[in-house]
Amino acid sequence: MASGGSVDLEDVPSLDLMTELLRRMKCASKPDKRLILIGPPGSGKGTQSPIIKDEYCLCHLATGDMLRAAVAAKTPLGVKAKEAMDKGELVSDDLVVGIIDEAIKKPSCQKGFILDGFPRTVVQAEKLDEMLTKQGTKIDKVLNFAIDDAILEERITGRWIHPPSGRTYHTKYAPPKVLGIDDVSGEPLIQRKDDTAEVLKSRLEAFHRQTEPVIDYYNKKGVVSQLHAEKPPKEVTSEIQKSLS
């Protein structure tokens, strides 16, 4: 490693360098995009996010991961965040926005970013907008992974897993040969606590309560795209591409 924590380019294999250069050249012609993904658990955000990231050369900002990274790297903001966490307090909105502000200055975020899991409140959205305005940018699109709760319930409560192997089943979409039994080992399947109907119901209620005001806030700015998240992933991808073109 060279000083300042940067990688010594002389040690990077030629193929990797060329691949990265070609990627950057291809990315140079792409329009900048600053996106927010909003959707309940099971709505397919996790499937679409890497596709959008690669297609538009964006960086993916998951605020939870970024907070952990800032804490681990002991950045000034990370140190503050750790103090709050150690006291069992929530990390303040200003701190999270500060960490996003730091992150989007990195070369990987040059063409824009995908924000996932933030903003969760209107106050956070306002603080984010304020920070972006200072940088002379703004949110281009909010992708709302809209999906009926009943469909989500079917998607999620149908999941069963075989913990030792990590094999997953779905009572409707990928059922085991014998209900409740792993195909290979013959051992019983379990349901994750988060995947039960009661837990899902309370998570969805909290999600709607929190995010509806945020969606309204961005609706007034005319940047929300309603996706039909119940459709097959390929169709959702093409809906996203249309809304971003």
Long-range contacts (C-beta under 8 A, 24 or more apart in sequence): 23-57, 26-57, 27-57, 27-110, 27-111, 30-56, 30-57, 30-111, 31-56, 32-111, 32-112, 32-137, 32-140, 33-58, 33-111, 33-112, 33-140, 33-141, 33-244, 34-112, 34-113, 34-115, 34-132, 34-137, 34-138, 34-139, 34-140, 34-141, 35-112, 35-113, 35-114, 35-115, 35-139, 35-140, 35-141, 35-142, 35-143, 35-244, 36-114, 36-115, 36-116, 36-118, 36-119, 36-139, 36-141, 36-142, 36-143, 36-218, 37-114, 37-115, 37-116, 37-143, 37-145, 38-142, 38-143, 38-144, 38-145, 38-211, 38-214, 38-215, 39-143, 39-144, 39-145, 39-146, 39-147, 39-229, 40-145, 40-147, 40-149, 40-152, 40-203, 40-204, 40-207, 40-208, 41-152, 41-156, 41-194, 41-200, 41-203, 41-204, 41-207, 42-147, 42-152, 42-155, 42-156, 43-145, 43-146, 43-147, 43-152, 43-229, 44-145, 44-147, 44-229, 44-233, 44-236, 45-116, 45-145, 47-233, 47-236, 48-143, 48-145, 48-233, 48-236, 48-237, 48-240, 49-114, 49-116, 51-237, 51-240, 52-114, 52-240, 52-244, 53-114, 55-241, 56-111, 56-112, 56-244, 57-110, 57-111, 57-112, 58-109, 58-111, 58-112, 58-113, 58-114, 59-103, 59-104, 59-106, 59-108, 59-109, 59-112, 59-113, 59-114, 60-113, 60-114, 60-116, 61-100, 61-103, 61-104, 61-109, 61-113, 61-114, 61-115, 61-116, 61-118, 62-116, 62-117, 63-96, 63-99, 63-100, 63-115, 63-116, 63-117, 63-118, 64-117, 66-99, 66-100, 66-103, 67-91, 67-96, 67-99, 70-99, 70-102, 75-102, 77-102, 93-121, 93-123, 93-124, 93-127, 94-127, 96-124, 97-124, 97-127, 97-128, 97-131, 100-128, 100-131, 101-131, 101-135, 104-135, 112-140, 119-214, 120-210, 120-211, 120-214, 121-210, 121-213, 121-214, 122-213, 122-214, 122-217, 124-214, 125-214, 125-217, 125-218, 126-217, 139-218, 139-221, 139-223, 140-223, 141-223, 141-224, 141-225, 141-243, 141-244, 142-215, 142-218, 142-223, 142-224, 142-225, 143-225, 143-227, 143-240, 143-243, 144-215, 144-224, 144-225, 144-226, 144-227, 145-227, 145-229, 145-236, 146-226, 146-227, 146-228, 146-229, 147-228, 147-229, 147-230, 148-230, 149-204, 151-230, 152-200, 152-204, 153-197, 153-200, 153-201, 156-195, 156-200, 157-191, 157-195, 157-196, 157-197, 157-200, 159-191, 159-192, 159-195, 160-189, 160-190, 160-191, 161-189, 161-190, 161-191, 161-192, 162-187, 162-189, 162-190, 163-190
